[in-house]
Amino acid sequence: MQILRKTALVLALAAGVSGTALAQQVASAGAPATALTSPYGQPLTRAEVLADLALWKQAGVDKFWRGEATPDIYSREYKAAFSEYVRLRSGPDYQAEVQRQNDARR
């Protein structure tokens, strides 16, 4: 019984020491120890989300996602629509749509 208690104490101390060392490594990596980071990147504003949705619809990709069936993402039509969405989303059209969404909310 005494050996079991000593073993448990040693394991608890070892876990505490390694936990403290891990916390110090995270804190020294640049982020405060209390900061939470998102695996999804920076949060978007409402206008950015609405602009993205508008461009998705403008490109016609939304038509492929009707109902519960997954669309054929390898079809020529889907690839063309998705390419148009990527073009719109990565060009000046996106910023123009974000501005339009912001103006519409005022």
N, C-alpha and C positions, 0 to 999 in steps of 0.2 A: 504494500500500500504506500509506503514511504517512497519507494522508487518511482511509482506511478505519479505521485505528486511532484517530485523533483523533475521528472521528464516533462510533465505538463507545464511547469514553471519555466523550464529552459525553452520549450517550444513557444510559449507566450512571449517571452523576452526576445527571442530571435525574430518572431513575427513583428513585434513592435519596432525593433531596430531596423529591419529591412523596410518596413513601411515608412519610417522617418527618412531613411536614405532615399527612397523613391520619391517622396514628396519634395525633398530638397533638389533632386535632379530635375523634376518638373518645374519647380520655381526658378531654378537657375537657367532654364531653357529659354527664358524671355517672357513667358506668360506668368502672371501672378498665380499663386497657388489656388486662389479662389475663383479664377476666371474659367468659365465654361466655353468651350469652342464648339461650333456646330459642324458636323460633317457635311452639311449641305451648302456651305459657303456663306456669303453675306446675305442677310435678309433683304427681301425686296419690298418696295413700297406698293401700296395699292395700285397706283398709277402704272407702275412697271408690270405688275401682274396682269392688269387689264389690257395694257398695250401688247403684251406677249400673246394673250388670248385673241386679241383683235387680229394680229398678224397670222396666227395659227389658222383662224377662220378665213382670212383674206387669201391665204395660200391654198385653201381648200382641203387641208389635212383633216379638219373636223368631220368632213363627210365620210371618211373612211372609218371613223370610230363610232358609228351609230349602232345601237343595240349592244348585245353582250358578246358578240363574236369579235375575236381579234382580227384585224385586217391583215391582208397579205402584204406585209411590209417589203416583200421582194418584187412586187408587181411594178411594172414600168410607171403606171399612173401614180401609185403611192410615192415612189421614189422621186418623181417629177414634182409632186405637190410638196413633199418634205424638203426637197432642195430649194424650192421657192421660199418656203418658210425660213430656212436657214439663211438664205440670201437677204430676206427682209429683216430678219432678227439681227443680223450682224452688220447691217448697213445703216445709213442715216434714217431710214424709214422707222426704225425702232425709236430713236430719240424723238423724232417728229410725233410719233404716236404717243409716247410718254408725255410730251408737252401738251398734246391735244387732250389726253386724259386728265392731266392736272388742271387745264383750263376749264374743262367740263365740270369739275368738282367745285369750282369757285362760284 
